[in-house]
Amino acid sequence: MAQRAESRPAAGEEADYRTQLARYPRLSNDEERRLLNTQGPARDAANRRLIEHNLYLVLEAAQARKKRGVAFGDLFQEGTVGLISAVEHYKPGDGAFHARLVHAIAATMDDVLAQTEEAQRNDEAFVVACRLLESAQRLLSGRLGRPATPAELAKLLQWEEARVNVILGMLGEARDLNDQELLDYIDDLDDHEA
């Protein structure tokens, strides 16, 4: 049931993009060639038109990547950046126009997906490190009958002491932030009751 609720907004967002893009039908080969050959001050307007009428390529690329951990709208925006760059920097010697656009859009989206996956792996590794450190802290402090020092924790975990200090610092900041948010929430409740 929760999956359906989550997929509706994404499907609705995708449908919204499709509806908006219907205003920009694909250009004929002749029209596209004419726009690509435009020079001088009219080139910006030609590029804008080429971008608008090739947004369907961004939509197709986003649809192909939509279940890979990045919101559809974010994929579409990133792909649009790739499209804009490819159109603005295209030169006839670069090869087929559409192939160049498809490549630029795909490269931009795939880069964002890779960065997102890397960030998720880093987040997961940090959570595991935090849990290990907290468990080691409880175990060692219980054995010692006092709080364990970062050096003692580092030795137990076979980590560098600097790593222990960084994680302890981040955990402390997170706890402080959480405590402050809780205090702010309680203050808000008190204000509403008054």
N, C-alpha and C positions, 0 to 999 in steps of 0.2 A: 504494500500500500504506500509506504513512504517513497519507494522508487518511482511510482507513478506520479506522485506529487512533485518530485524533483524533476522528472523528465518533461512534465508539462511546460514549465517556464522555458526550458531549453528549446523544446519543440516550438513553442510560441515565438521565442526570440528568432529562431531560424526562419519561421514562416514570415515574421516581420521583415527580415532582411530580404527574403525572396520577393515579397510584395514591393519593397522599395526598389529593388533592382529591376523589377519589371518595367520601370520607367526608362531603363537604359538597354534597349535591345542590342543584340550583337550587330556590329558594323559589317557592311559588305566589304569584300576585299578591296574594291576600288576606293571606297571611302577611307578605309584604314590606310591605304597607300598614300592617298592625298594628304591625310593628316600627318603621316610620318614625314612627308616631303615638305611640310610647311616650315618656313624659315622666318627669321626676324621676330618682330614684336607679336605676331600672331601665333608663335610657337607655344606660348603658355596656354592659350585657349585650346589649341590643338591637343596639347598634352592632357589638359583637364578632360577633354572629351574622350580621348583614348583611355584614360583612367576610368572614367565613369562607365564606359561601355565594355570594359573588360573586368569589371568587378565580379561578374559571374564566375571568373576563374578563381577568385578569392573564395567565393561561396562554395564552389566545388571542392577546393582544397580543405576548407574548414570542415565541410561535411565528412570528408574522408578521415579527418583526424579528431572528430568531436568526442570520442570516448577515451581520450588518452590523458585525462587529468587537467586539462585547461578549459576554462569556460568557452563556449562557442563564440560569444561576443569578443572575448580577448583574442581568440585565434583569428577572427575576422579582422580585427583592428591591426594585429601584427602583420597579417597577410596583405592588408591594404598598404601598409608602410613598404613592404617588399614590392608591391605592384607600382606604387608611385616612384620609387627609386629606379625600378627597371625601365619604366616609361621615360622618365626624365633623363636617364643616362644611355638610352638605347642608341646604337649607331648601326647602320645597315651592315657593317662588317661583323656584327655580333652574332649573326645567324638568323634563323627564323624568328620573327617577332613573338609569336605566341609561345614558342618553345622557351624563349628567353624569359617571358613573363611567368610561365608556369614554373620554371626553375627558380626564379627569384622568390616567388610566393612560397614555394615549398621549402626553400632553404631558410627563409625567415621564420616560418611556422615551426619547422623541425628544430631550429635553434632554440626557440622559446620552449618547446616541449622538452628538449634535452636539459635546458636550464632548470625547468620545473622539476623534472625527475631527479636531477642532481640535488636540488634544494630539499626535496622530500627525503632522499637518502640521508642527507646531512642532518635533517631534523630527526629522523628515526635513530640515527647513530647517537645524536646528542641525548635523546630520551633514554636510550639504553645506558649510555655513560652516566647519566644522572642517577638512574636507578641503581647501577652498580656502586656508585660512590655513596649514595645514601645507605645502601645495605651494608657496605664496608664500614661506614661511619657508625652505624648502630652496633654492629658486631664488635668492632674494635673498641669503641667507647665502653660497651658493656664489659668486655674483658679487662680493660684498663681501670674501670671505675672512674673515668674522667673523659672529657672530650678528647678525641684523637687529634693529633696535629696533622697538618697537611703532609709533612714528611713521613709520618707513620702510615697515613693512608696511601701515599704514593708507593711506599715500600710494599705494603700488602697487595695493592692492585698491580704492582710492577709497571707503574706509569711514571712519567716525569712529574716532579713536584709542581712545575709550572702549569701543567694540565689540570692537576687537582685544584690549584688555586683559581684558575680561570673558571672551572665548573662550579666550585664553591661560591665564587663571586656572583656568577650568573644565577645560581639557585637563590642566593641571598637577595639579589635584586628582584627576582621573581616573587619571592615571599613578601618582600617589602611592598611591592606593587600590589600584590593580592591583598595584603593587609590594608593598604591605603584604600583600595577599591571597596573593601568591605566596610571600612570606617566611613567612607563617603556615602555608601548606600545606607548605612545606619543613620548618618546625619540627615540624609534626604527623608528617611522615614520619620525621624523626629520633627523635621520641619513641616511635613505634611500633617502630622498629628497636632501640631501646635496651633 
